Amino acid sequence: MKGKRRSIEEKVRILRKADGELTVLQVCDEYNISEQTFYRWKKELGLLEVKQAKRLKELEAENRRLKKIVADQVLGMEILQEAIEKKL
């Protein structure tokens, strides 16, 4: 069964709970996640703080946007190149 998707900030908050007051098992039970999911998040997000996680999310979005722009430009250049080749 597919679970709830959580934001990066939520994942970091959940990981921080296990660092301090609760055990990993208690956190997993409280947020209804598996231990495997917890440790995957921990490997993925490591020692990030909430502010850093938000910044990471912003950078990933910007990176996606820039990659799309580059792909559009490359496609445009290829179309122009084909048009030039057809004229010659």
JOKA-V852458 format. One record per residue. N is the residue number from 1. RES is the residue in one letter. SS is DSSP state (hx for helix, st for strand, lp for the rest). Layout:
n: [N/N]
res: [RES/RES]
ss: [SS/SS]
This chain:
n: [1/2/3/4/5/6/7/8/9/10/11/12/13/14/15/16/17/18/19/20/21/22/23/24/25/26/27/28/29/30/31/32/33/34/35/36/37/38/39/40/41/42/43/44/45/46/47/48/49/50/51/52/53/54/55/56/57/58/59/60/61/62/63/64/65/66/67/68/69/70/71/72/73/74/75/76/77/78/79/80/81/82/83/84/85/86/87/88]
res: [M/K/G/K/R/R/S/I/E/E/K/V/R/I/L/R/K/A/D/G/E/L/T/V/L/Q/V/C/D/E/Y/N/I/S/E/Q/T/F/Y/R/W/K/K/E/L/G/L/L/E/V/K/Q/A/K/R/L/K/E/L/E/A/E/N/R/R/L/K/K/I/V/A/D/Q/V/L/G/M/E/I/L/Q/E/A/I/E/K/K/L]
ss: [lp/lp/lp/lp/lp/lp/lp/hx/hx/hx/hx/hx/hx/hx/hx/hx/hx/hx/hx/lp/lp/lp/lp/hx/hx/hx/hx/hx/hx/hx/hx/lp/lp/lp/hx/hx/hx/hx/hx/hx/hx/hx/hx/hx/hx/lp/lp/lp/lp/hx/hx/hx/hx/hx/hx/hx/hx/hx/hx/hx/hx/hx/hx/hx/hx/hx/hx/hx/hx/hx/hx/hx/hx/hx/hx/hx/hx/hx/hx/hx/hx/hx/hx/hx/hx/hx/hx/lp]
